[in-house]
């Protein structure tokens, strides 16, 4: 799968962090959708006209945590790969079939992780 064909949904409650992640992914030629929390993300996921190849979500969201969001997302889109981003990666149990990247991460780390996930799914 070529990078420019992939659409990534970024879910991050911190506007500055979300903007940085979106900028990096767009620079890498991904199409990016963004949400500031679980409810907004679920509204996007419920829209059958939106194609999404990967959901990247902060683990520590205020309204529902990333794991809860991931399970709700998989109810809607069972084949959707999920990538968690967390500053507390060493303390997180990542559910089977999901992925984790530790914050802070470099542009190269993010690119490599996203491409590896997209290639394996």
Z-matrix of the N, CA and C atoms (Angstrom, degrees):
N
C 1 1.455
C 2 1.529 1 107.87
N 3 1.302 2 116.11 1 131.06
C 4 1.465 3 118.21 2 178.36
C 5 1.519 4 109.60 3 -82.20
N 6 1.310 5 115.36 4 146.82
C 7 1.464 6 121.02 5 -175.89
C 8 1.517 7 111.50 6 -57.09
N 9 1.331 8 117.38 7 -41.69
C 10 1.456 9 118.45 8 -174.45
C 11 1.522 10 113.09 9 -71.80
N 12 1.342 11 118.22 10 -7.02
C 13 1.454 12 120.84 11 176.10
C 14 1.524 13 111.31 12 -91.49
N 15 1.320 14 117.60 13 -10.28
C 16 1.457 15 121.14 14 -173.20
C 17 1.519 16 111.94 15 -93.39
N 18 1.349 17 115.04 16 138.78
C 19 1.466 18 121.89 17 175.95
C 20 1.522 19 108.51 18 -112.52
N 21 1.331 20 115.63 19 129.26
C 22 1.457 21 121.93 20 -177.63
C 23 1.518 22 109.35 21 -117.74
N 24 1.324 23 116.05 22 130.15
C 25 1.464 24 122.04 23 174.02
C 26 1.525 25 107.34 24 -94.25
N 27 1.330 26 116.60 25 118.80
C 28 1.461 27 122.28 26 179.72
C 29 1.524 28 108.57 27 -103.49
N 30 1.344 29 115.79 28 123.16
C 31 1.460 30 121.52 29 179.89
C 32 1.524 31 108.00 30 -117.07
N 33 1.317 32 115.98 31 112.76
C 34 1.477 33 121.67 32 -175.83
C 35 1.524 34 108.09 33 -153.68
N 36 1.342 35 116.54 34 125.64
C 37 1.462 36 119.70 35 -177.27
C 38 1.529 37 113.53 36 -78.86
N 39 1.323 38 117.53 37 -22.91
C 40 1.462 39 121.20 38 178.35
C 41 1.529 40 108.23 39 -83.75
N 42 1.336 41 116.89 40 112.37
C 43 1.468 42 121.51 41 -173.63
C 44 1.527 43 112.31 42 -59.17
N 45 1.327 44 117.49 43 -38.44
C 46 1.467 45 120.64 44 -178.85
C 47 1.518 46 110.84 45 -67.19
N 48 1.319 47 116.16 46 -46.23
C 49 1.473 48 120.44 47 179.25
C 50 1.525 49 109.85 48 -63.51
N 51 1.344 50 116.33 49 -43.41
C 52 1.466 51 120.42 50 179.58
C 53 1.528 52 110.13 51 -59.52
N 54 1.321 53 116.95 52 -44.66
C 55 1.461 54 121.18 53 -179.26
C 56 1.529 55 110.97 54 -61.40
N 57 1.337 56 116.48 55 -41.88
C 58 1.470 57 120.33 56 179.26
C 59 1.528 58 111.42 57 -63.72
N 60 1.333 59 116.74 58 -44.92
C 61 1.469 60 120.65 59 179.90
C 62 1.527 61 110.11 60 -63.80
N 63 1.333 62 116.65 61 -45.16
C 64 1.466 63 120.87 62 179.49
C 65 1.527 64 110.36 63 -60.88
N 66 1.337 65 116.99 64 -44.98
C 67 1.465 66 120.70 65 179.05
C 68 1.524 67 111.68 66 -58.69
N 69 1.329 68 116.21 67 -45.01
C 70 1.469 69 120.75 68 -179.71
C 71 1.530 70 110.31 69 -63.04
N 72 1.324 71 117.33 70 -47.19
C 73 1.463 72 120.69 71 -178.21
C 74 1.529 73 111.45 72 -64.81
N 75 1.341 74 116.42 73 -38.89
C 76 1.467 75 119.25 74 177.89
C 77 1.529 76 111.00 75 -67.20
N 78 1.335 77 115.94 76 -36.97
C 79 1.458 78 120.43 77 176.35
C 80 1.535 79 111.05 78 -62.08
N 81 1.324 80 115.64 79 -32.10
C 82 1.459 81 121.48 80 177.57
C 83 1.532 82 111.76 81 -83.77
N 84 1.329 83 116.24 82 7.44
C 85 1.461 84 124.83 83 175.22
C 86 1.520 85 114.88 84 71.32
N 87 1.327 86 116.72 85 29.45
C 88 1.457 87 120.36 86 169.82
C 89 1.527 88 107.98 87 -89.70
N 90 1.314 89 116.34 88 151.68
C 91 1.460 90 120.91 89 168.10
C 92 1.531 91 105.40 90 -83.96
N 93 1.331 92 117.45 91 137.42
C 94 1.463 93 120.10 92 -174.17
C 95 1.526 94 111.14 93 -128.40
N 96 1.316 95 115.04 94 131.77
C 97 1.462 96 122.83 95 169.06
C 98 1.512 97 105.11 96 -108.26
N 99 1.347 98 117.80 97 150.37
C 100 1.457 99 118.13 98 -179.41
C 101 1.511 100 112.06 99 -136.26
N 102 1.334 101 113.63 100 149.58
C 103 1.457 102 121.96 101 178.98
C 104 1.521 103 107.98 102 -140.69
N 105 1.345 104 115.83 103 146.82
C 106 1.463 105 119.56 104 -178.85
C 107 1.519 106 112.97 105 -95.08
N 108 1.326 107 117.21 106 3.59
C 109 1.457 108 120.49 107 178.14
C 110 1.517 109 110.88 108 -179.66
N 111 1.310 110 115.48 109 -178.51
C 112 1.453 111 121.77 110 -175.08
C 113 1.513 112 114.93 111 -61.73
N 114 1.332 113 117.01 112 -43.10
C 115 1.465 114 119.62 113 -177.51
C 116 1.524 115 111.25 114 -63.54
N 117 1.328 116 115.96 115 -44.10
C 118 1.469 117 120.27 116 179.35
C 119 1.537 118 110.27 117 -65.37
N 120 1.315 119 116.59 118 -39.94
C 121 1.466 120 120.92 119 178.21
C 122 1.523 121 111.00 120 -62.62
N 123 1.321 122 117.10 121 -44.55
C 124 1.466 123 120.48 122 -179.22
C 125 1.526 124 111.30 123 -64.62
N 126 1.324 125 117.14 124 -35.51
C 127 1.468 126 120.23 125 177.00
C 128 1.532 127 110.24 126 -62.05
N 129 1.315 128 116.65 127 -40.78
C 130 1.469 129 121.25 128 177.61
C 131 1.533 130 110.07 129 -66.80
N 132 1.334 131 116.07 130 -44.82
C 133 1.471 132 120.61 131 -178.58
C 134 1.527 133 112.52 132 -64.51
N 135 1.331 134 116.84 133 -29.84
C 136 1.472 135 121.06 134 -179.86
C 137 1.519 136 112.69 135 -75.15
N 138 1.334 137 117.70 136 -14.29
C 139 1.462 138 121.96 137 -178.69
C 140 1.529 139 108.98 138 -81.06
N 141 1.349 140 117.23 139 107.86
C 142 1.461 141 120.02 140 -175.25
C 143 1.533 142 113.58 141 -67.61
N 144 1.311 143 117.62 142 -14.31
C 145 1.467 144 119.97 143 179.98
C 146 1.521 145 112.04 144 -82.11
N 147 1.338 146 117.74 145 -11.69
C 148 1.464 147 120.99 146 -178.86
C 149 1.522 148 110.58 147 -93.76
N 150 1.323 149 115.23 148 122.23
C 151 1.459 150 121.53 149 176.31
C 152 1.535 151 107.72 150 -88.83
N 153 1.319 152 116.96 151 127.98
C 154 1.468 153 121.31 152 -179.88
C 155 1.528 154 108.09 153 -133.44
N 156 1.341 155 115.57 154 126.50
C 157 1.464 156 120.73 155 -178.90
C 158 1.519 157 113.12 156 -95.09
N 159 1.340 158 116.68 157 -22.83
C 160 1.466 159 120.95 158 -175.30
C 161 1.521 160 108.70 159 -158.91
N 162 1.326 161 116.48 160 139.29
C 163 1.459 162 120.47 161 171.00
C 164 1.521 163 107.82 162 -110.46
N 165 1.325 164 115.66 163 123.18
C 166 1.459 165 121.74 164 175.18
C 167 1.519 166 106.94 165 -108.38
N 168 1.321 167 117.08 166 119.10
C 169 1.457 168 120.10 167 -175.83
C 170 1.521 169 112.44 168 -130.32
N 171 1.315 170 114.62 169 143.54
C 172 1.456 171 120.92 170 170.81
C 173 1.524 172 106.81 171 -64.16
N 174 1.310 173 117.24 172 141.43
C 175 1.466 174 119.16 173 179.32
C 176 1.521 175 111.15 174 -74.20
N 177 1.342 176 116.52 175 -36.50
C 178 1.458 177 121.02 176 -175.75
C 179 1.514 178 112.82 177 -99.88
N 180 1.326 179 116.97 178 74.35
C 181 1.462 180 121.03 179 176.25
C 182 1.518 181 109.72 180 -89.44
N 183 1.334 182 118.63 181 150.27
C 184 1.464 183 120.21 182 -176.15
C 185 1.531 184 115.06 183 -73.24
N 186 1.336 185 118.76 184 -39.59
C 187 1.471 186 119.11 185 -173.12
C 188 1.523 187 113.04 186 -83.47
N 189 1.313 188 117.25 187 -38.06
C 190 1.468 189 122.77 188 171.84
C 191 1.517 190 104.91 189 -149.43
N 192 1.329 191 117.26 190 143.09
C 193 1.465 192 116.15 191 -177.26
C 194 1.529 193 110.19 192 -73.25
N 195 1.319 194 115.06 193 166.63
C 196 1.450 195 120.87 194 -175.67
C 197 1.513 196 113.79 195 -58.89
N 198 1.323 197 116.67 196 -35.31
C 199 1.470 198 120.09 197 -179.50
C 200 1.533 199 110.29 198 -66.78
N 201 1.329 200 116.44 199 -43.02
C 202 1.469 201 120.55 200 178.06
C 203 1.537 202 109.64 201 -62.28
N 204 1.323 203 116.11 202 -43.83
C 205 1.467 204 120.77 203 177.53
C 206 1.528 205 110.34 204 -60.53
N 207 1.328 206 116.91 205 -43.46
C 208 1.462 207 120.78 206 -178.91
C 209 1.527 208 111.38 207 -59.30
N 210 1.330 209 117.10 208 -44.28
C 211 1.465 210 119.62 209 -179.85
C 212 1.523 211 111.19 210 -65.96
N 213 1.329 212 117.54 211 -39.41
C 214 1.470 213 120.63 212 177.10
C 215 1.533 214 110.32 213 -66.01
N 216 1.327 215 116.29 214 -38.63
C 217 1.465 216 120.72 215 178.04
C 218 1.527 217 110.54 216 -63.16
N 219 1.344 218 116.40 217 -41.65
C 220 1.464 219 120.34 218 -179.05
C 221 1.525 220 112.04 219 -70.29
N 222 1.340 221 117.74 220 -25.70
C 223 1.466 222 120.04 221 172.85
C 224 1.529 223 109.44 222 -63.84
N 225 1.331 224 115.89 223 -37.65
C 226 1.467 225 121.30 224 -178.69
C 227 1.527 226 112.00 225 -81.22
N 228 1.331 227 116.21 226 -38.82
C 229 1.472 228 122.10 227 -176.01
C 230 1.523 229 108.39 228 -137.14
N 231 1.338 230 116.99 229 85.35
C 232 1.474 231 121.33 230 -172.44
C 233 1.531 232 115.57 231 -57.67
N 234 1.319 233 118.89 232 -26.19
C 235 1.464 234 120.52 233 -177.08
C 236 1.529 235 113.17 234 -94.41
N 237 1.331 236 117.82 235 3.19
C 238 1.465 237 120.95 236 -174.45
C 239 1.529 238 111.57 237 -71.76
N 240 1.331 239 117.94 238 121.40
C 241 1.468 240 119.76 239 173.59
C 242 1.535 241 109.60 240 -71.01
N 243 1.329 242 115.85 241 144.18
C 244 1.466 243 121.74 242 -179.39
C 245 1.524 244 109.19 243 -123.87
N 246 1.338 245 115.39 244 129.14
C 247 1.463 246 122.36 245 176.40
C 248 1.520 247 108.30 246 -116.73
N 249 1.336 248 116.54 247 119.05
C 250 1.460 249 121.42 248 175.81
C 251 1.519 250 109.24 249 -89.69
N 252 1.330 251 115.85 250 141.39
C 253 1.463 252 121.69 251 171.45
C 254 1.517 253 106.67 252 -116.51
N 255 1.335 254 116.60 253 132.59
C 256 1.461 255 118.77 254 -178.15
C 257 1.517 256 111.33 255 -153.90
N 258 1.316 257 114.47 256 142.00
C 259 1.455 258 120.69 257 172.64
C 260 1.520 259 111.74 258 -79.32
N 261 1.328 260 116.13 259 -6.15
C 262 1.471 261 121.29 260 -178.75
C 263 1.516 262 109.88 261 -121.51
N 264 1.332 263 116.01 262 42.35
C 265 1.465 264 121.51 263 -172.08
C 266 1.527 265 113.49 264 -56.07
N 267 1.332 266 116.66 265 -35.52
C 268 1.472 267 118.76 266 -176.47
C 269 1.533 268 112.39 267 -69.05
N 270 1.341 269 117.20 268 -14.61
C 271 1.469 270 120.69 269 -178.50
C 272 1.525 271 113.11 270 -102.82
N 273 1.320 272 117.20 271 7.61
C 274 1.460 273 119.71 272 -172.58
C 275 1.519 274 111.36 273 -108.20
N 276 1.327 275 114.58 274 133.07
C 277 1.460 276 121.62 275 171.44
C 278 1.522 277 106.45 276 -90.44
N 279 1.316 278 117.05 277 112.65
C 280 1.457 279 120.65 278 -179.53
C 281 1.524 280 108.84 279 -88.77
N 282 1.343 281 116.99 280 124.57
C 283 1.463 282 119.25 281 179.90
C 284 1.526 283 111.74 282 -59.09
N 285 1.318 284 115.12 283 152.16
C 286 1.462 285 122.71 284 179.17
C 287 1.521 286 110.74 285 -50.76
N 288 1.328 287 116.35 286 133.57
C 289 1.453 288 120.74 287 176.51
C 290 1.521 289 114.84 288 81.67
N 291 1.335 290 117.26 289 3.66
C 292 1.457 291 121.18 290 177.76
C 293 1.522 292 108.77 291 -113.72
N 294 1.323 293 116.55 292 168.28
C 295 1.460 294 121.77 293 -171.65
C 296 1.520 295 110.85 294 -126.89
N 297 1.345 296 115.12 295 163.62
C 298 1.465 297 120.64 296 -176.87
C 299 1.518 298 109.52 297 -140.66
N 300 1.331 299 115.74 298 138.52
C 301 1.458 300 121.73 299 170.41
C 302 1.530 301 106.72 300 -128.91
N 303 1.329 302 115.44 301 134.74
C 304 1.474 303 120.73 302 -177.03
C 305 1.527 304 110.27 303 -85.07
N 306 1.333 305 115.24 304 133.82
C 307 1.474 306 120.73 305 172.46
C 308 1.518 307 107.51 306 -87.14
N 309 1.311 308 119.94 307 144.28
C 310 1.467 309 124.68 308 -5.94
C 311 1.526 310 110.12 309 -78.15
N 312 1.327 311 116.16 310 149.96
C 313 1.464 312 120.70 311 177.93
C 314 1.519 313 108.60 312 -124.96
N 315 1.324 314 114.86 313 155.16
C 316 1.468 315 120.03 314 178.74
C 317 1.522 316 109.38 315 -85.60
N 318 1.313 317 115.77 316 166.08
C 319 1.466 318 121.06 317 175.49
C 320 1.526 319 109.58 318 -57.89
N 321 1.327 320 116.42 319 -43.90
C 322 1.466 321 120.40 320 -179.39
C 323 1.525 322 111.81 321 -63.63
N 324 1.333 323 116.69 322 -41.59
C 325 1.466 324 119.79 323 179.00
C 326 1.534 325 110.52 324 -62.85
N 327 1.336 326 116.03 325 -43.30
C 328 1.461 327 119.51 326 -179.99
C 329 1.529 328 110.45 327 -64.22
N 330 1.324 329 116.95 328 -47.01
C 331 1.467 330 121.13 329 179.75
C 332 1.531 331 110.52 330 -57.90
N 333 1.343 332 116.70 331 -49.87
C 334 1.463 333 120.73 332 -176.81
C 335 1.526 334 111.25 333 -62.15
N 336 1.331 335 116.72 334 -41.45
C 337 1.464 336 120.99 335 -179.00
C 338 1.527 337 110.43 336 -65.32
N 339 1.336 338 116.23 337 -48.18
C 340 1.461 339 120.71 338 -179.08
C 341 1.528 340 111.04 339 -62.24
N 342 1.314 341 117.35 340 -45.90
C 343 1.475 342 119.84 341 -179.81
C 344 1.524 343 111.35 342 -63.48
N 345 1.334 344 117.37 343 -39.66
C 346 1.463 345 120.66 344 178.81
C 347 1.531 346 110.59 345 -62.66
N 348 1.335 347 116.86 346 -43.00
C 349 1.474 348 120.78 347 179.75
C 350 1.536 349 109.93 348 -64.38
N 351 1.326 350 116.39 349 -47.28
C 352 1.463 351 119.98 350 -177.72
C 353 1.539 352 111.35 351 -63.42
N 354 1.326 353 116.61 352 -37.31
C 355 1.462 354 120.02 353 -179.61
C 356 1.533 355 111.52 354 -70.32
N 357 1.323 356 116.97 355 -29.98
C 358 1.465 357 119.52 356 -177.41
C 359 1.527 358 112.61 357 -87.36
N 360 1.330 359 117.39 358 -11.13
C 361 1.477 360 118.22 359 -177.59
C 362 1.510 361 112.27 360 -105.68
